[in-house]
Amino acid sequence: MTSFGKRQLLKYLGTIRGRGKLTIGDGQPGVGVVSYEIDSYLDREAYSANGQIEGNTALLMHAFETGGARIFLSSGQSVGVVLANPNGSSTAEIVIQGRIPL
């Protein structure tokens, strides 16, 4: 947690972990199961979240090349994600688009 004087600038909101389904683009058939770990933060009034997913290497590379994906969380809710280049790995860093359900 970062603070400046007595005023908090960045507040950690929590982490969610689980297994969910990754869809590519606008629900294209490229669906696969991934494990995820996502941290969320509040910076003044702006929410941000990022984390890591693990899954099939080819699926992660396809999602990266497509430019966007959606993870359907174990809770039944979903979040839009942008993947960093997995570089042939079975894990990829992700940035969440929008707010995550905690």
PDB file as gemmi writes it, atoms N, CA and C in Angstrom:
CRYST1    1.000    1.000    1.000  90.00  90.00  90.00 P 1                      
ATOM      1  N   MET A   1       0.844  -1.167   0.000  1.00  0.00           N  
ATOM      2  CA  MET A   1       0.000   0.000   0.000  1.00  0.00           C  
ATOM      3  C   MET A   1       0.888   1.228   0.000  1.00  0.00           C  
ATOM      4  N   THR A   2       0.626   2.116  -0.911  1.00  0.00           N  
ATOM      5  CA  THR A   2       1.396   3.345  -1.021  1.00  0.00           C  
ATOM      6  C   THR A   2       0.618   4.473  -0.361  1.00  0.00           C  
ATOM      7  N   SER A   3       1.327   5.313   0.365  1.00  0.00           N  
ATOM      8  CA  SER A   3       0.653   6.462   0.957  1.00  0.00           C  
ATOM      9  C   SER A   3       1.536   7.688   0.836  1.00  0.00           C  
ATOM     10  N   PHE A   4       0.903   8.829   0.813  1.00  0.00           N  
ATOM     11  CA  PHE A   4       1.592  10.101   0.733  1.00  0.00           C  
ATOM     12  C   PHE A   4       1.080  10.921   1.900  1.00  0.00           C  
ATOM     13  N   GLY A   5       1.929  11.075   2.907  1.00  0.00           N  
ATOM     14  CA  GLY A   5       1.467  11.728   4.118  1.00  0.00           C  
ATOM     15  C   GLY A   5       0.443  10.830   4.785  1.00  0.00           C  
ATOM     16  N   LYS A   6      -0.698  11.391   5.139  1.00  0.00           N  
ATOM     17  CA  LYS A   6      -1.749  10.596   5.761  1.00  0.00           C  
ATOM     18  C   LYS A   6      -2.792  10.141   4.749  1.00  0.00           C  
ATOM     19  N   ARG A   7      -2.634  10.519   3.498  1.00  0.00           N  
ATOM     20  CA  ARG A   7      -3.624  10.209   2.473  1.00  0.00           C  
ATOM     21  C   ARG A   7      -3.210   8.974   1.669  1.00  0.00           C  
ATOM     22  N   GLN A   8      -4.052   7.976   1.628  1.00  0.00           N  
ATOM     23  CA  GLN A   8      -3.781   6.774   0.854  1.00  0.00           C  
ATOM     24  C   GLN A   8      -3.936   7.061  -0.630  1.00  0.00           C  
ATOM     25  N   LEU A   9      -2.968   6.610  -1.430  1.00  0.00           N  
ATOM     26  CA  LEU A   9      -3.071   6.768  -2.868  1.00  0.00           C  
ATOM     27  C   LEU A   9      -3.501   5.474  -3.547  1.00  0.00           C  
ATOM     28  N   LEU A  10      -3.040   4.355  -3.050  1.00  0.00           N  
ATOM     29  CA  LEU A  10      -3.336   3.074  -3.672  1.00  0.00           C  
ATOM     30  C   LEU A  10      -3.817   2.100  -2.601  1.00  0.00           C  
ATOM     31  N   LYS A  11      -5.004   1.542  -2.824  1.00  0.00           N  
ATOM     32  CA  LYS A  11      -5.572   0.613  -1.853  1.00  0.00           C  
ATOM     33  C   LYS A  11      -5.752  -0.747  -2.522  1.00  0.00           C  
ATOM     34  N   TYR A  12      -5.211  -1.786  -1.893  1.00  0.00           N  
ATOM     35  CA  TYR A  12      -5.361  -3.152  -2.361  1.00  0.00           C  
ATOM     36  C   TYR A  12      -6.762  -3.632  -1.994  1.00  0.00           C  
ATOM     37  N   LEU A  13      -7.525  -4.121  -2.984  1.00  0.00           N  
ATOM     38  CA  LEU A  13      -8.898  -4.549  -2.738  1.00  0.00           C  
ATOM     39  C   LEU A  13      -9.045  -6.050  -2.547  1.00  0.00           C  
ATOM     40  N   GLY A  14      -8.103  -6.818  -3.063  1.00  0.00           N  
ATOM     41  CA  GLY A  14      -8.192  -8.254  -2.875  1.00  0.00           C  
ATOM     42  C   GLY A  14      -7.710  -9.037  -4.078  1.00  0.00           C  
ATOM     43  N   THR A  15      -7.687 -10.347  -3.908  1.00  0.00           N  
ATOM     44  CA  THR A  15      -7.251 -11.269  -4.950  1.00  0.00           C  
ATOM     45  C   THR A  15      -8.329 -12.314  -5.151  1.00  0.00           C  
ATOM     46  N   ILE A  16      -8.570 -12.652  -6.413  1.00  0.00           N  
ATOM     47  CA  ILE A  16      -9.444 -13.788  -6.697  1.00  0.00           C  
ATOM     48  C   ILE A  16      -8.619 -14.834  -7.432  1.00  0.00           C  
ATOM     49  N   ARG A  17      -8.888 -16.096  -7.113  1.00  0.00           N  
ATOM     50  CA  ARG A  17      -8.188 -17.221  -7.732  1.00  0.00           C  
ATOM     51  C   ARG A  17      -9.219 -18.269  -8.101  1.00  0.00           C  
ATOM     52  N   GLY A  18      -8.920 -19.007  -9.147  1.00  0.00           N  
ATOM     53  CA  GLY A  18      -9.827 -20.090  -9.504  1.00  0.00           C  
ATOM     54  C   GLY A  18      -9.536 -20.628 -10.886  1.00  0.00           C  
ATOM     55  N   ARG A  19     -10.489 -21.397 -11.388  1.00  0.00           N  
ATOM     56  CA  ARG A  19     -10.422 -21.928 -12.745  1.00  0.00           C  
ATOM     57  C   ARG A  19     -11.661 -21.446 -13.473  1.00  0.00           C  
ATOM     58  N   GLY A  20     -11.470 -21.076 -14.731  1.00  0.00           N  
ATOM     59  CA  GLY A  20     -12.584 -20.582 -15.518  1.00  0.00           C  
ATOM     60  C   GLY A  20     -12.376 -20.881 -16.989  1.00  0.00           C  
ATOM     61  N   LYS A  21     -13.306 -20.410 -17.807  1.00  0.00           N  
ATOM     62  CA  LYS A  21     -13.224 -20.617 -19.251  1.00  0.00           C  
ATOM     63  C   LYS A  21     -12.759 -19.337 -19.923  1.00  0.00           C  
ATOM     64  N   LEU A  22     -11.831 -19.487 -20.849  1.00  0.00           N  
ATOM     65  CA  LEU A  22     -11.309 -18.366 -21.631  1.00  0.00           C  
ATOM     66  C   LEU A  22     -11.941 -18.413 -23.006  1.00  0.00           C  
ATOM     67  N   THR A  23     -12.615 -17.334 -23.394  1.00  0.00           N  
ATOM     68  CA  THR A  23     -13.130 -17.214 -24.754  1.00  0.00           C  
ATOM     69  C   THR A  23     -12.340 -16.132 -25.459  1.00  0.00           C  
ATOM     70  N   ILE A  24     -12.192 -16.289 -26.743  1.00  0.00           N  
ATOM     71  CA  ILE A  24     -11.360 -15.370 -27.525  1.00  0.00           C  
ATOM     72  C   ILE A  24     -12.237 -14.464 -28.363  1.00  0.00           C  
ATOM     73  N   GLY A  25     -11.870 -13.177 -28.395  1.00  0.00           N  
ATOM     74  CA  GLY A  25     -12.628 -12.224 -29.202  1.00  0.00           C  
ATOM     75  C   GLY A  25     -14.072 -12.141 -28.729  1.00  0.00           C  
ATOM     76  N   ASP A  26     -14.990 -12.121 -29.654  1.00  0.00           N  
ATOM     77  CA  ASP A  26     -16.409 -12.007 -29.338  1.00  0.00           C  
ATOM     78  C   ASP A  26     -17.058 -13.376 -29.185  1.00  0.00           C  
ATOM     79  N   GLY A  27     -16.526 -14.192 -28.301  1.00  0.00           N  
ATOM     80  CA  GLY A  27     -17.101 -15.502 -28.049  1.00  0.00           C  
ATOM     81  C   GLY A  27     -16.807 -16.507 -29.146  1.00  0.00           C  
ATOM     82  N   GLN A  28     -15.716 -16.328 -29.861  1.00  0.00           N  
ATOM     83  CA  GLN A  28     -15.322 -17.271 -30.900  1.00  0.00           C  
ATOM     84  C   GLN A  28     -15.164 -18.665 -30.292  1.00  0.00           C  
ATOM     85  N   PRO A  29     -15.180 -19.700 -31.127  1.00  0.00           N  
ATOM     86  CA  PRO A  29     -15.119 -21.066 -30.620  1.00  0.00           C  
ATOM     87  C   PRO A  29     -13.872 -21.418 -29.818  1.00  0.00           C  
ATOM     88  N   GLY A  30     -12.805 -20.614 -29.879  1.00  0.00           N  
ATOM     89  CA  GLY A  30     -11.576 -20.941 -29.164  1.00  0.00           C  
ATOM     90  C   GLY A  30     -11.750 -20.828 -27.671  1.00  0.00           C  
ATOM     91  N   VAL A  31     -12.332 -21.831 -27.059  1.00  0.00           N  
ATOM     92  CA  VAL A  31     -12.596 -21.814 -25.628  1.00  0.00           C  
ATOM     93  C   VAL A  31     -11.697 -22.838 -24.951  1.00  0.00           C  
ATOM     94  N   GLY A  32     -11.155 -22.473 -23.818  1.00  0.00           N  
ATOM     95  CA  GLY A  32     -10.331 -23.398 -23.059  1.00  0.00           C  
ATOM     96  C   GLY A  32     -10.392 -23.064 -21.587  1.00  0.00           C  
ATOM     97  N   VAL A  33      -9.979 -24.006 -20.775  1.00  0.00           N  
ATOM     98  CA  VAL A  33      -9.966 -23.807 -19.324  1.00  0.00           C  
ATOM     99  C   VAL A  33      -8.632 -23.200 -18.915  1.00  0.00           C  
ATOM    100  N   VAL A  34      -8.695 -22.192 -18.041  1.00  0.00           N  
ATOM    101  CA  VAL A  34      -7.491 -21.552 -17.517  1.00  0.00           C  
ATOM    102  C   VAL A  34      -7.608 -21.441 -15.995  1.00  0.00           C  
ATOM    103  N   SER A  35      -6.470 -21.409 -15.346  1.00  0.00           N  
ATOM    104  CA  SER A  35      -6.401 -21.047 -13.935  1.00  0.00           C  
ATOM    105  C   SER A  35      -6.041 -19.570 -13.895  1.00  0.00           C  
ATOM    106  N   TYR A  36      -6.614 -18.839 -12.957  1.00  0.00           N  
ATOM    107  CA  TYR A  36      -6.345 -17.403 -12.893  1.00  0.00           C  
ATOM    108  C   TYR A  36      -6.063 -16.958 -11.466  1.00  0.00           C  
ATOM    109  N   GLU A  37      -5.307 -15.882 -11.380  1.00  0.00           N  
ATOM    110  CA  GLU A  37      -5.069 -15.174 -10.124  1.00  0.00           C  
ATOM    111  C   GLU A  37      -5.055 -13.701 -10.481  1.00  0.00           C  
ATOM    112  N   ILE A  38      -5.997 -12.945  -9.912  1.00  0.00           N  
ATOM    113  CA  ILE A  38      -6.184 -11.542 -10.284  1.00  0.00           C  
ATOM    114  C   ILE A  38      -6.190 -10.680  -9.025  1.00  0.00           C  
ATOM    115  N   ASP A  39      -5.363  -9.634  -9.015  1.00  0.00           N  
ATOM    116  CA  ASP A  39      -5.308  -8.664  -7.918  1.00  0.00           C  
ATOM    117  C   ASP A  39      -6.006  -7.389  -8.377  1.00  0.00           C  
ATOM    118  N   SER A  40      -6.748  -6.755  -7.460  1.00  0.00           N  
ATOM    119  CA  SER A  40      -7.414  -5.498  -7.817  1.00  0.00           C  
ATOM    120  C   SER A  40      -7.030  -4.399  -6.831  1.00  0.00           C  
ATOM    121  N   TYR A  41      -7.070  -3.168  -7.343  1.00  0.00           N  
ATOM    122  CA  TYR A  41      -6.625  -1.993  -6.598  1.00  0.00           C  
ATOM    123  C   TYR A  41      -7.561  -0.817  -6.862  1.00  0.00           C  
ATOM    124  N   LEU A  42      -7.558   0.127  -5.937  1.00  0.00           N  
ATOM    125  CA  LEU A  42      -8.269   1.383  -6.099  1.00  0.00           C  
ATOM    126  C   LEU A  42      -7.251   2.494  -5.911  1.00  0.00           C  
ATOM    127  N   ASP A  43      -7.107   3.326  -6.934  1.00  0.00           N  
ATOM    128  CA  ASP A  43      -6.216   4.485  -6.883  1.00  0.00           C  
ATOM    129  C   ASP A  43      -7.097   5.713  -6.958  1.00  0.00           C  
ATOM    130  N   ARG A  44      -7.316   6.318  -5.797  1.00  0.00           N  
ATOM    131  CA  ARG A  44      -8.290   7.386  -5.645  1.00  0.00           C  
ATOM    132  C   ARG A  44      -9.658   6.860  -6.059  1.00  0.00           C  
ATOM    133  N   GLU A  45     -10.145   7.171  -7.249  1.00  0.00           N  
ATOM    134  CA  GLU A  45     -11.452   6.681  -7.692  1.00  0.00           C  
ATOM    135  C   GLU A  45     -11.343   5.765  -8.901  1.00  0.00           C  
ATOM    136  N   ALA A  46     -10.140   5.399  -9.294  1.00  0.00           N  
ATOM    137  CA  ALA A  46      -9.935   4.545 -10.473  1.00  0.00           C  
ATOM    138  C   ALA A  46      -9.598   3.118 -10.045  1.00  0.00           C  
ATOM    139  N   TYR A  47     -10.340   2.169 -10.573  1.00  0.00           N  
ATOM    140  CA  TYR A  47     -10.080   0.756 -10.303  1.00  0.00           C  
ATOM    141  C   TYR A  47      -9.116   0.200 -11.334  1.00  0.00           C  
ATOM    142  N   SER A  48      -8.282  -0.728 -10.901  1.00  0.00           N  
ATOM    143  CA  SER A  48      -7.405  -1.437 -11.832  1.00  0.00           C  
ATOM    144  C   SER A  48      -7.224  -2.855 -11.319  1.00  0.00           C  
ATOM    145  N   ALA A  49      -6.943  -3.746 -12.251  1.00  0.00           N  
ATOM    146  CA  ALA A  49      -6.729  -5.139 -11.872  1.00  0.00           C  
ATOM    147  C   ALA A  49      -5.805  -5.784 -12.890  1.00  0.00           C  
ATOM    148  N   ASN A  50      -4.974  -6.679 -12.394  1.00  0.00           N  
ATOM    149  CA  ASN A  50      -4.077  -7.427 -13.269  1.00  0.00           C  
ATOM    150  C   ASN A  50      -3.750  -8.749 -12.597  1.00  0.00           C  
ATOM    151  N   GLY A  51      -3.125  -9.614 -13.348  1.00  0.00           N  
ATOM    152  CA  GLY A  51      -2.785 -10.902 -12.771  1.00  0.00           C  
ATOM    153  C   GLY A  51      -2.144 -11.819 -13.773  1.00  0.00           C  
ATOM    154  N   GLN A  52      -2.404 -13.103 -13.605  1.00  0.00           N  
ATOM    155  CA  GLN A  52      -1.781 -14.117 -14.437  1.00  0.00           C  
ATOM    156  C   GLN A  52      -2.770 -15.245 -14.669  1.00  0.00           C  
ATOM    157  N   ILE A  53      -2.710 -15.815 -15.891  1.00  0.00           N  
ATOM    158  CA  ILE A  53      -3.494 -17.005 -16.188  1.00  0.00           C  
ATOM    159  C   ILE A  53      -2.560 -18.110 -16.652  1.00  0.00           C  
ATOM    160  N   GLU A  54      -3.020 -19.332 -16.486  1.00  0.00           N  
ATOM    161  CA  GLU A  54      -2.259 -20.493 -16.936  1.00  0.00           C  
ATOM    162  C   GLU A  54      -3.211 -21.407 -17.689  1.00  0.00           C  
ATOM    163  N   GLY A  55      -2.762 -21.864 -18.848  1.00  0.00           N  
ATOM    164  CA  GLY A  55      -3.602 -22.739 -19.661  1.00  0.00           C  
ATOM    165  C   GLY A  55      -2.829 -23.287 -20.844  1.00  0.00           C  
ATOM    166  N   ASN A  56      -3.569 -23.762 -21.822  1.00  0.00           N  
ATOM    167  CA  ASN A  56      -2.991 -24.315 -23.035  1.00  0.00           C  
ATOM    168  C   ASN A  56      -2.177 -23.247 -23.765  1.00  0.00           C  
ATOM    169  N   THR A  57      -0.942 -23.570 -24.110  1.00  0.00           N  
ATOM    170  CA  THR A  57      -0.028 -22.617 -24.736  1.00  0.00           C  
ATOM    171  C   THR A  57      -0.590 -22.052 -26.033  1.00  0.00           C  
ATOM    172  N   ALA A  58      -1.134 -22.909 -26.894  1.00  0.00           N  
ATOM    173  CA  ALA A  58      -1.680 -22.447 -28.180  1.00  0.00           C  
ATOM    174  C   ALA A  58      -2.880 -21.525 -27.972  1.00  0.00           C  
ATOM    175  N   LEU A  59      -3.729 -21.843 -27.003  1.00  0.00           N  
ATOM    176  CA  LEU A  59      -4.890 -21.000 -26.710  1.00  0.00           C  
ATOM    177  C   LEU A  59      -4.455 -19.622 -26.228  1.00  0.00           C  
ATOM    178  N   LEU A  60      -3.464 -19.577 -25.335  1.00  0.00           N  
ATOM    179  CA  LEU A  60      -2.982 -18.287 -24.831  1.00  0.00           C  
ATOM    180  C   LEU A  60      -2.373 -17.459 -25.953  1.00  0.00           C  
ATOM    181  N   MET A  61      -1.622 -18.098 -26.835  1.00  0.00           N  
ATOM    182  CA  MET A  61      -1.010 -17.371 -27.952  1.00  0.00           C  
ATOM    183  C   MET A  61      -2.085 -16.836 -28.891  1.00  0.00           C  
ATOM    184  N   HIS A  62      -3.115 -17.633 -29.159  1.00  0.00           N  
ATOM    185  CA  HIS A  62      -4.209 -17.191 -30.023  1.00  0.00           C  
ATOM    186  C   HIS A  62      -4.948 -16.009 -29.394  1.00  0.00           C  
ATOM    187  N   ALA A  63      -5.201 -16.072 -28.089  1.00  0.00           N  
ATOM    188  CA  ALA A  63      -5.872 -14.967 -27.395  1.00  0.00           C  
ATOM    189  C   ALA A  63      -5.017 -13.704 -27.448  1.00  0.00           C  
ATOM    190  N   PHE A  64      -3.709 -13.844 -27.301  1.00  0.00           N  
ATOM    191  CA  PHE A  64      -2.805 -12.692 -27.393  1.00  0.00           C  
ATOM    192  C   PHE A  64      -2.861 -12.090 -28.793  1.00  0.00           C  
ATOM    193  N   GLU A  65      -2.785 -12.928 -29.813  1.00  0.00           N  
ATOM    194  CA  GLU A  65      -2.787 -12.454 -31.201  1.00  0.00           C  
ATOM    195  C   GLU A  65      -4.112 -11.808 -31.585  1.00  0.00           C  
ATOM    196  N   THR A  66      -5.207 -12.284 -31.022  1.00  0.00           N  
ATOM    197  CA  THR A  66      -6.533 -11.726 -31.312  1.00  0.00           C  
ATOM    198  C   THR A  66      -6.693 -10.344 -30.683  1.00  0.00           C  
ATOM    199  N   GLY A  67      -6.029 -10.113 -29.572  1.00  0.00           N  
ATOM    200  CA  GLY A  67      -6.057  -8.798 -28.938  1.00  0.00           C  
ATOM    201  C   GLY A  67      -7.026  -8.663 -27.786  1.00  0.00           C  
ATOM    202  N   GLY A  68      -7.818  -9.660 -27.522  1.00  0.00           N  
ATOM    203  CA  GLY A  68      -8.739  -9.574 -26.400  1.00  0.00           C  
ATOM    204  C   GLY A  68      -9.390 -10.908 -26.125  1.00  0.00           C  
ATOM    205  N   ALA A  69      -9.809 -11.081 -24.895  1.00  0.00           N  
ATOM    206  CA  ALA A  69     -10.440 -12.332 -24.495  1.00  0.00           C  
ATOM    207  C   ALA A  69     -11.335 -12.043 -23.309  1.00  0.00           C  
ATOM    208  N   ARG A  70     -12.077 -13.044 -22.905  1.00  0.00           N  
ATOM    209  CA  ARG A  70     -12.949 -12.946 -21.744  1.00  0.00           C  
ATOM    210  C   ARG A  70     -12.781 -14.209 -20.930  1.00  0.00           C  
ATOM    211  N   ILE A  71     -12.675 -14.023 -19.605  1.00  0.00           N  
ATOM    212  CA  ILE A  71     -12.599 -15.157 -18.695  1.00  0.00           C  
ATOM    213  C   ILE A  71     -13.930 -15.252 -17.949  1.00  0.00           C  
ATOM    214  N   PHE A  72     -14.555 -16.415 -18.043  1.00  0.00           N  
ATOM    215  CA  PHE A  72     -15.743 -16.703 -17.256  1.00  0.00           C  
ATOM    216  C   PHE A  72     -15.264 -17.335 -15.962  1.00  0.00           C  
ATOM    217  N   LEU A  73     -15.400 -16.582 -14.878  1.00  0.00           N  
ATOM    218  CA  LEU A  73     -14.860 -16.963 -13.577  1.00  0.00           C  
ATOM    219  C   LEU A  73     -15.656 -18.095 -12.953  1.00  0.00           C  
ATOM    220  N   SER A  74     -15.083 -18.727 -11.949  1.00  0.00           N  
ATOM    221  CA  SER A  74     -15.761 -19.824 -11.259  1.00  0.00           C  
ATOM    222  C   SER A  74     -17.048 -19.342 -10.589  1.00  0.00           C  
ATOM    223  N   SER A  75     -17.163 -18.040 -10.328  1.00  0.00           N  
ATOM    224  CA  SER A  75     -18.369 -17.468  -9.719  1.00  0.00           C  
ATOM    225  C   SER A  75     -19.514 -17.339 -10.719  1.00  0.00           C  
ATOM    226  N   GLY A  76     -19.215 -17.539 -12.010  1.00  0.00           N  
ATOM    227  CA  GLY A  76     -20.224 -17.379 -13.052  1.00  0.00           C  
ATOM    228  C   GLY A  76     -20.157 -16.026 -13.741  1.00  0.00           C  
ATOM    229  N   GLN A  77     -19.473 -15.056 -13.128  1.00  0.00           N  
ATOM    230  CA  GLN A  77     -19.309 -13.746 -13.735  1.00  0.00           C  
ATOM    231  C   GLN A  77     -18.158 -13.787 -14.730  1.00  0.00           C  
ATOM    232  N   SER A  78     -18.028 -12.745 -15.546  1.00  0.00           N  
ATOM    233  CA  SER A  78     -16.931 -12.726 -16.513  1.00  0.00           C  
ATOM    234  C   SER A  78     -16.241 -11.374 -16.519  1.00  0.00           C  
ATOM    235  N   VAL A  79     -14.991 -11.381 -16.990  1.00  0.00           N  
ATOM    236  CA  VAL A  79     -14.205 -10.157 -17.111  1.00  0.00           C  
ATOM    237  C   VAL A  79     -13.474 -10.177 -18.454  1.00  0.00           C  
ATOM    238  N   GLY A  80     -13.373  -9.008 -19.065  1.00  0.00           N  
ATOM    239  CA  GLY A  80     -12.577  -8.868 -20.274  1.00  0.00           C  
ATOM    240  C   GLY A  80     -11.115  -8.743 -19.902  1.00  0.00           C  
ATOM    241  N   VAL A  81     -10.238  -9.367 -20.690  1.00  0.00           N  
ATOM    242  CA  VAL A  81      -8.812  -9.326 -20.396  1.00  0.00           C  
ATOM    243  C   VAL A  81      -8.016  -9.068 -21.667  1.00  0.00           C  
ATOM    244  N   VAL A  82      -6.845  -8.473 -21.480  1.00  0.00           N  
ATOM    245  CA  VAL A  82      -5.849  -8.332 -22.533  1.00  0.00           C  
ATOM    246  C   VAL A  82      -4.617  -9.079 -22.052  1.00  0.00           C  
ATOM    247  N   LEU A  83      -4.104  -9.955 -22.890  1.00  0.00           N  
ATOM    248  CA  LEU A  83      -2.956 -10.782 -22.517  1.00  0.00           C  
ATOM    249  C   LEU A  83      -1.654 -10.167 -22.998  1.00  0.00           C  
ATOM    250  N   ALA A  84      -0.620 -10.295 -22.174  1.00  0.00           N  
ATOM    251  CA  ALA A  84       0.741  -9.992 -22.610  1.00  0.00           C  
ATOM    252  C   ALA A  84       1.223 -11.196 -23.413  1.00  0.00           C  
ATOM    253  N   ASN A  85       2.221 -11.011 -24.222  1.00  0.00           N  
ATOM    254  CA  ASN A  85       2.745 -12.083 -25.064  1.00  0.00           C  
ATOM    255  C   ASN A  85       3.217 -13.243 -24.182  1.00  0.00           C  
ATOM    256  N   PRO A  86       2.610 -14.440 -24.333  1.00  0.00           N  
ATOM    257  CA  PRO A  86       3.036 -15.569 -23.504  1.00  0.00           C  
ATOM    258  C   PRO A  86       4.382 -16.158 -23.921  1.00  0.00           C  
ATOM    259  N   ASN A  87       4.906 -15.752 -25.080  1.00  0.00           N  
ATOM    260  CA  ASN A  87       6.224 -16.209 -25.534  1.00  0.00           C  
ATOM    261  C   ASN A  87       6.390 -17.726 -25.462  1.00  0.00           C  
ATOM    262  N   GLY A  88       5.370 -18.458 -25.898  1.00  0.00           N  
ATOM    263  CA  GLY A  88       5.462 -19.909 -25.917  1.00  0.00           C  
ATOM    264  C   GLY A  88       5.303 -20.580 -24.567  1.00  0.00           C  
ATOM    265  N   SER A  89       4.887 -19.847 -23.569  1.00  0.00           N  
ATOM    266  CA  SER A  89       4.723 -20.379 -22.219  1.00  0.00           C  
ATOM    267  C   SER A  89       3.260 -20.747 -21.971  1.00  0.00           C  
ATOM    268  N   SER A  90       3.027 -21.528 -20.949  1.00  0.00           N  
ATOM    269  CA  SER A  90       1.657 -21.873 -20.580  1.00  0.00           C  
ATOM    270  C   SER A  90       1.070 -20.862 -19.599  1.00  0.00           C  
ATOM    271  N   THR A  91       1.796 -19.755 -19.329  1.00  0.00           N  
ATOM    272  CA  THR A  91       1.285 -18.688 -18.475  1.00  0.00           C  
ATOM    273  C   THR A  91       1.384 -17.361 -19.214  1.00  0.00           C  
ATOM    274  N   ALA A  92       0.486 -16.449 -18.874  1.00  0.00           N  
ATOM    275  CA  ALA A  92       0.510 -15.116 -19.469  1.00  0.00           C  
ATOM    276  C   ALA A  92       0.043 -14.100 -18.437  1.00  0.00           C  
ATOM    277  N   GLU A  93       0.656 -12.943 -18.465  1.00  0.00           N  
ATOM    278  CA  GLU A  93       0.213 -11.820 -17.639  1.00  0.00           C  
ATOM    279  C   GLU A  93      -1.030 -11.234 -18.289  1.00  0.00           C  
ATOM    280  N   ILE A  94      -1.972 -10.758 -17.468  1.00  0.00           N  
ATOM    281  CA  ILE A  94      -3.195 -10.177 -17.997  1.00  0.00           C  
ATOM    282  C   ILE A  94      -3.479  -8.836 -17.339  1.00  0.00           C  
ATOM    283  N   VAL A  95      -4.171  -7.982 -18.080  1.00  0.00           N  
ATOM    284  CA  VAL A  95      -4.712  -6.731 -17.559  1.00  0.00           C  
ATOM    285  C   VAL A  95      -6.219  -6.834 -17.743  1.00  0.00           C  
ATOM    286  N   ILE A  96      -6.951  -6.504 -16.712  1.00  0.00           N  
ATOM    287  CA  ILE A  96      -8.394  -6.613 -16.736  1.00  0.00           C  
ATOM    288  C   ILE A  96      -8.999  -5.340 -17.306  1.00  0.00           C  
ATOM    289  N   GLN A  97      -9.998  -5.514 -18.143  1.00  0.00           N  
ATOM    290  CA  GLN A  97     -10.746  -4.388 -18.697  1.00  0.00           C  
ATOM    291  C   GLN A  97     -11.997  -4.207 -17.844  1.00  0.00           C  
ATOM    292  N   GLY A  98     -12.058  -3.134 -17.112  1.00  0.00           N  
ATOM    293  CA  GLY A  98     -13.190  -2.907 -16.218  1.00  0.00           C  
ATOM    294  C   GLY A  98     -12.906  -3.386 -14.817  1.00  0.00           C  
ATOM    295  N   ARG A  99     -13.955  -3.432 -14.023  1.00  0.00           N  
ATOM    296  CA  ARG A  99     -13.841  -3.793 -12.603  1.00  0.00           C  
ATOM    297  C   ARG A  99     -14.111  -5.282 -12.407  1.00  0.00           C  
ATOM    298  N   ILE A 100     -13.379  -5.914 -11.511  1.00  0.00           N  
ATOM    299  CA  ILE A 100     -13.599  -7.334 -11.262  1.00  0.00           C  
ATOM    300  C   ILE A 100     -14.558  -7.518 -10.087  1.00  0.00           C  
ATOM    301  N   PRO A 101     -15.332  -8.576 -10.124  1.00  0.00           N  
ATOM    302  CA  PRO A 101     -16.218  -8.863  -8.988  1.00  0.00           C  
ATOM    303  C   PRO A 101     -15.428  -9.477  -7.840  1.00  0.00           C  
ATOM    304  N   LEU A 102     -15.500  -8.911  -6.663  1.00  0.00           N  
ATOM    305  CA  LEU A 102     -14.786  -9.486  -5.506  1.00  0.00           C  
ATOM    306  C   LEU A 102     -15.741 -10.210  -4.591  1.00  0.00           C  
TER     307      LEU A 102                                                      
END                                                                             
